Amino acid sequence: MRIIPAIDIIDGNCVRLTKGDYNTKKIYNENPLEIAKQFEASGIEHLHVVDLDGAKAQHIVNYRTLEQIASKTNLKIDFGGGLKSDEDLRIAFNSGANQITGGSIAVKDAKTFEQWISKFGAGKIILGADFYPDDTGGKIATNGWQEESTLELMPFIKDYMKKGIQYVICTDISKDGMLQGPSFDVYQNIMKEGQVVSDDGDVTHSIKLIASGGISTFEELPKLAEMGCEGVIVGKAIYENKISLKQLETFVLNN
């Protein structure tokens, strides 16, 4: 399982929000590159970068920060936040993103998102399935988590898997930034249901699930790995010293 630290960016600063609420913004570092280099020095190979200004503006904004991190580290970066057009993707990939994450666009402009999967390949495009939990499992949220759609979590994921999506970042918004543990039950269900089966009954591909939201202790990481998660995004737990870089380094070395 890949360990993927998160760097969320507002006005060029490394910040964290609680439950996606911009009013809860806390600045942890004014230099995201400095944080990225610390991750790399600890053996981390992957990074999740979210352009929160872009999520609000509905187009890429902090690509200069992406470019700086990509050019001055060897980290493999997945980048998301407000990507809505082919031009946004061109800028993101040219600025050094290895993968991009699309959430709102997958809901509001499925045609464009499907074209991205075809054009760039399933290895480059991650489906962002961020949800508010409810009795059905969850409803997909859009626009920087400011809006809730009527789409149910599991059907949304399975529909895009049939269209070729492999990588899915799934965030329980109610847990994001709360340091109360991730949604193990939801991830367990996704792993169970997340397969595409051919008419002949053969499994053509299985989901590559990246868990996100609520990570609070190191002990949660092996549990997610045992469930079969392909990756886990860790944010506030690092910045609040609930999980140390030394612990993450040990995990990476032993897995």
ABEGO torsion letter per residue (X at the ends): XBBBBBBBBBGGBBBBBBGGBAAABBBABABAAAAAAAAAAAGBABBBBBBAAAAAAGBBAAAAAAAAAAAABABBBBBBGGBABAAAAAAAAAAGBABBBBAAAAAABAAAAAAAAAAAEAAABBBBBBBBBBAAGEBBBBGGGABBBABBAAAAAAAAAAAGBABBBBBBAAABGAGAEBBAAAAAAAAAABBBBBAAGBBABBBBBBBBEGBABAAAAAAAAAAGBABBBBBAAAAAGABBAAAAAAAAAAX
